[in-house]
Amino acid sequence: MVPRTDDERRMTEPVPLLGSLCSGIGGLDLAVEHAYGTRLAWTSDPDPAAAAVLAARLHTPNLGDITQVDWTRVPRVHVVTCGAPCQPFSVAGKRKGTDDPRYLWPHVTEALRHLVPDLFVMEQVPGYITLGLQHALDDLAALGFDDIRWGVVAASDAGCCHQRKRLFLAAAHPQGLRRGAAADPPLPLPARRAPREVAGGGGRRDRRCTHQQAAAPAAHPHGLRRQQGIPWPPLLQRPRAVVAGRRHQAAAHPARERHRHTGPTGDTRVPAAAVPGRAPHRGHGPDWREYTGAVRRWEAVLGRPAPHPADEHRRLRPEFVEWLQAFPDGYTDLPGLTRATRLRLLGGSVNPIQGALALRLLHHLSL
């Protein structure tokens, strides 16, 4: 019998199923689908506006409030995502952390205890590092996740014209469904490896270390500048982003010179060419001024021009935020959703391109 090629094997393997906790409008789910070739099986969000967007755009069952779900009756999936509310950890809020009533991590762990997915993916604001990350690392280790990777990735790392840094975490479980990857996915699901302890250590944190982390302590939220055994590209180790091994300045900022975008970087992963057919500013349309280089870069990444940022009343347009967040035009434009509601949903969403880049970086840490 002639051995099957990799492509033939992938064509016959089932597509990994994806379940979504605290889904929002599905930005993180779109990122995981792009990175791993998954198929969304169910979502969960009790917000009526978010639920309307999920129903209209992703067409999957919505389990609603995760605090009320009986997880023993929910079908298991290969990948579980979580975009839990960020208000307890955001610098824009009171930062009550685990004391905030919107802190949902205990309910997330309850879901993971029953679902036992191959891979768990979470997104949060960077403020989570000092207020909740250690609880998550400890609980995931207790649940049996033996390969836990996390780091901060900015939207500008993916070519976006703003920074909007976000924490991404990916954790693999050795006893998940393990039914293989999707047909011709961009990335396979991470391979599981037996954990290796650090020499001289024996605590829980040591047991979370994998072979690439064995020379250094596991990632620790209170030691952000410590060597964490993270190879190229660093996610959290340097003050400036590295994309394809080339340093570049962050998104344009008119008030601080060190953040001003300097134009095309020459990096092939961040196209700098203008959108075909797009004429330069000639007195019509928005004049981006200091932001021109950054806006043109994001236009090239998305392949579509930037919409005007303001309406006739000089208010921020949801269409512009959809463009910033890499959602399709009109993604949140549904009957009954006001401008303010659409902006709220988009403001709390995950940029799918940023999320897919973060997963690729975290995936490379496991190779």
N, C-alpha and C positions, 0 to 999 in steps of 0.2 A: 504493500500500500504506500502510495506516494505521500510523504508528510505534507500537511497543509501549510501554506504560507501564513505569515502574520496577518495579512489582509483577509485571507479566507477564514482564518480562525475568528477574527473580530466580527466578520459579517454574520457568523452563526451564533455569536454569544448575545445574550439578552442585554438590552440597554439598562444601565444602572438607574434605579428609581430614586427620586429626590423628594424628601419631605421638608416642609418649611415651617419653622416656629417664628412667631412674631414677624410675619412676612412683610408688613408695610405694603409697598406697591410692587414688590418682587424684584428689586434691583440686585440683591445678593443672589437670588435664585437664577437670574439671567446670567450672572457672572459664573456661577458654578456650571450651568448648562453649557456655556461657551468653553469653559476650561476642561470639563470632563465628559461632555457629551451625554449628560443625564437627561431623564425625562421626568418632569414634575408630576408627582402623584397626588399631593394634597398641600394645602396651605393652611395657615391659622392666623387670623387677625380679627378682633371683634369690632374694630373701627368701621362704621358703616361706609365712610368715604373710601377707605382703603379696600374694603371688601368689594365695593362697586368696581374699582379699577382692576382688582384681581380677577373678578368674574368676567369682565369685559375683555381683558387682555391675555390672561393666562388660562382661563377655561378649565379650572380644576376645583374640586370640592374644597370648601373652607371649613375647617374644624372650629373656628371661632376662638373664644377665650381659652388659652392653654391652661388656665387655672381650674377650668371646669371639665377638661377632657379626661375620659377614662382611657388611658393609654393601652390597657390590656386589650382593647377592642379595635385599636388602630393598626392597619397593616404595616409590617416592617418595611423599611426602605434601606437602600445602600448608603445614601448620603443624607444627613440632616443639617440644615442651615438654621441660623438663629440671628435675628437682628433685633434683639431685645431693646426696650426703651433706653435712650441714652441720658435722659434728664437727671437721674441720680448721680451721674458722673461728669456731666458737661460743665465746663467753666462758665457757661451762660446761666447755669442754675445754682441752687444752693449746695450742691455737692454733698448730699446726705449719704451717698453711697448705699451700703447695705441696710441703712435705717430708713431709706425712702420706701414708701408703700408701692412704688412702681418697680421696685427691685424684684425681678422675676426669675433670677437664676435658680432658686430651689425648685421651681416648677420645671425649668429646663432640664435639670438633672433627673427629675422624676421621669420625664419623657425619655431621656437617654437610657435610663435604667431598664426600661421595657423594650425600647426599639433596638438598642445595641447595633448602631449602624457601622458600616465599614469606616466611614469618615464623618467627622463633625466639623463644620465650618461656622465661625462666628465673626461678626463685625461689631465694633464699638468705637466710641470716641477715645482719643488718647488718654483722657482723664481716668479711664477705667484701669489703667496700669497701676495707679497708686491706691485705688479705692476698691477694686473688685477682682483684679486679675489673679492674685494669689489664691483666693477662694476657688476660682475656676480651675486653676492648675491642680490644686489639692484634690478637688472633687473629681476631676477627670481622671486623675491617677487612681483614685479609689474605685472608680467605675471600670478600670481596666484599660483605659486608653494609654498605650505605651510609647507613642511617638507623637509628641505635642510640639508644634512649631507656632511661633507668633512673631509679629513685627509690625511696625508702622510704615504705611505706604501713603504717599501723597498723591492726589489726583494729578498734579503736575508731573509726577514720574511717568504717567501714561500719556503725557502730551497735553493735558488739559491746561486751560489758561487761568487756573487758580490752584491753590495748594490743597485745602481741605484734607488734612491728614486724618487717617483712620487706622485703628488697630484691627488687624486680621489675625485670626487663630485657626489652625487646622490640626485636628487630632485624629489619629488612626487607631482602630480597635482590632486586635488580633482575632476576635471571634465574631466578626460581622458576617453578613450574608455571603460575601466573597463569591459573587457570581460572574466576575470578570468585568471588563470595561465595555463601553458602547462600540458600535461599529465605526471604525476609523475615527476615534476621538482625538482631539489635539493632545491630550495627556491621558495616560492610564491612571487608574486609581493608585494611590501610593502603595508600594510594596511594604509588607510588614516585616520587621526584623526583631529578633529577640533582644530585649534591653540588656545593656551592659553596665555594670556598676563602675563608678569611679574608684580608682585604687584608694584603699583606705576608708572608703565611705560605705554606708549601709543604710542610710535613711531613705525616707520616701522620695525625697527630691533626687537622690542618686539613682533610684530605680527607674525614674522617668527618663534618664539619659539614654540616648541611642549611641551607636558606634561612632558617629561623627561628633557627639557631644562628650564623649568619654574623657577627653583631656581637660574639660572645664566644667564648672558647675552648670546645672540646668538653668535655663533662662529665668531670671529673677526680677520681679517688677521694681525692686528697690536698688538694683545695681545696673542701671541702664548703660553705663559706660564700661562695664566689665566685658572682658572677652567671653563670648558665649558659644564659641565653637562654630560660628556661622560663616560659611564660605561665601564666595561671590554669589550674588551681589549683596552687600550689607543692607539690612532693613532698618536697623536702629543704631548702628555703631558710629556713623559719621554725621556731622551736622548738615551736609548737603547730599542730595540724592545722587545715586549712581545708576545710570541706565546704559546697558551694553558696555560696561566698563569705562564709560566716559563721563566725567563730571560736567554738570551744567548748573546754571543758576535756576532757582525756583521760579514760580509764576511771577508775572509782572506785578509790581507794587509801586505806585507813584510816589509814596512818601519816603521810601528807604532805598538808597541807591543799590545796596547789596542784593536787593530782591528784584531789581529791574531786569526785565528780560532783554537779552542782548541780541536777539535775532536768531536766525537758523543755527542749529547746533552742529549740523553735519551728521547727526546720528540717524542711521537708516531706520531705527525703530520709532522715531518721532519725525514723520515727514514734515518738511518745511515749505514745500511748494504750495502756491495758492490753488484754490479750487478752480478747475478749468472753467473758463467763461466768466469768472468773477472779475469785474473791473475794479481798479483802485478807487478810493474815495475821491469824488470830484464835486463835493458840495451837496451830495444827496445821500441819504442813509446815515447811519451812525458814524461818527468820527471817533475811533477808539483811542487816539492819541498815544499815551505811554503804553497802552495795552495792545496796540496794533499787532506787534510781532507775536504775542501770545495768542491772540484771537485767531490770527491767520494759521498758526500752527494747529490749533484745535479744529479749525475748519478742514484742514487737510486730513487730520486723523479721522474725523467723522465722514468726510466726503460730502458735506453740505454746508452752505453758508450760514453765518450767524444771523438769527432773526433780530429785529430791532428790540433793544432791551426794555423800552418803555412804551406805554400806551399814550393815548391823547391827553391823559391827565397826569403824565409824567410818573406813572406808577410802574413798578416792576412787572413785566409780563411773564406769565407762566411758560409761554412758549420759549422764552429765552432761557429760563431755568431748566426746562427739558433739554435744551441744547447743551447747556453746561453740564448736565448730569448724564448725557449720552443716551437719553431715552428717545424713541422715535417721535417725530412731530405729532402732536395731538394725543400723546399717550394718556394724559390725564384729562383730556377734553371730553367730558361726559356730561349728559344732561343732569342738572341738579347740583353739580359741583361748582362752587363759586371760585372766584380768583383767589381769595384768601385760603380756601380749603386746598386748592391745587398747589399753592405755594407751600403750605404746611406739609403736605404729603411729599412733595419733591425735596423740601429741606431736610426731611428725616430719612430720605432714601439713600441707597448705595449706588454709586456710579458703577455700572456694570463693567466698563472697560478698566477702571481702577481696580475693581474687585478681581477681575480675571488676571490682571497683572500680578496682584498680590498672591493669588493662588499659584501662579507659575513660579514666583520667587520662593514661596514656601515649599512647593513641590521639589525644586532643585535642591533644597536643603536635605531632602530625604534620599537623594540619589547617591 
